[in-house]
Amino acid sequence: MQINKDLLNSSDSPLNRFSNSPSELMSVDMPLRGDIEDTIAHLTSSLHHAMLEGDKEKVRHYAMMLGYYGLEAWR
């Protein structure tokens, strides 16, 4: 899947709707799992489905959440 660079850089793009704050990321439907590995597995699956659907907003959202939880797991 190729992402249009002009769309990424546009200030009114839906891809720019989310900030980098974890609290805002958590405000979107994401069930918290007891085990961080389960959460990462769920996010990976959700990211894969969003990519297959071509939903760039969801792809960005799940990728950012995976980054956040990946850092938490690494700590």
C-alpha positions in Angstrom: 0.0 0.0 0.0 1.4 3.4 -1.0 0.5 6.5 1.1 0.3 9.8 -0.7 2.9 12.1 0.8 0.8 15.2 0.2 -2.0 13.6 2.2 0.4 12.9 5.1 1.6 16.5 5.2 -1.8 18.1 4.9 -2.9 19.8 8.2 -6.6 18.9 7.5 -5.9 15.3 6.8 -7.8 12.7 8.9 -4.4 11.1 9.4 -3.4 14.0 11.6 -6.5 13.7 13.8 -4.7 11.9 16.6 -2.0 13.5 18.7 0.9 11.5 20.1 -0.6 11.4 23.6 -1.2 7.9 24.9 -4.4 9.1 26.7 -5.9 10.3 23.4 -4.8 7.0 21.7 -6.6 5.1 24.4 -9.8 7.0 23.9 -10.5 5.0 20.7 -12.1 1.6 21.0 -9.2 -0.5 22.4 -9.9 -3.1 25.0 -7.2 -3.3 27.6 -5.8 -6.7 28.0 -4.3 -8.0 31.3 -1.2 -9.1 29.5 0.8 -6.7 27.4 1.7 -9.4 25.0 -2.0 -10.0 24.4 -2.5 -6.3 23.8 0.3 -6.2 21.3 -1.1 -9.3 19.5 -4.5 -7.7 19.3 -3.1 -4.4 18.0 -1.0 -6.2 15.4 -4.1 -8.0 14.2 -6.1 -4.8 14.1 -3.3 -3.1 12.2 -3.3 -5.9 9.6 -7.0 -5.7 9.1 -6.9 -1.9 8.8 -4.2 -2.2 6.1 -6.2 -4.8 4.2 -9.2 -2.4 4.3 -7.1 0.5 3.2 -8.2 2.6 6.2 -5.2 5.0 6.6 -6.6 6.6 9.7 -6.9 3.3 11.5 -3.4 2.2 10.2 -1.9 5.3 11.7 -3.7 4.9 14.9 -2.8 1.2 15.4 0.8 1.8 14.4 1.1 4.6 17.0 -0.5 2.4 19.7 1.9 -0.5 18.8 4.8 1.9 19.2 3.5 3.0 22.6 2.9 -0.6 23.9 6.1 -1.8 22.4 8.0 0.8 24.4 6.0 -0.3 27.5 6.9 -3.9 27.0 10.6 -3.1 26.5 10.8 -1.2 29.8 
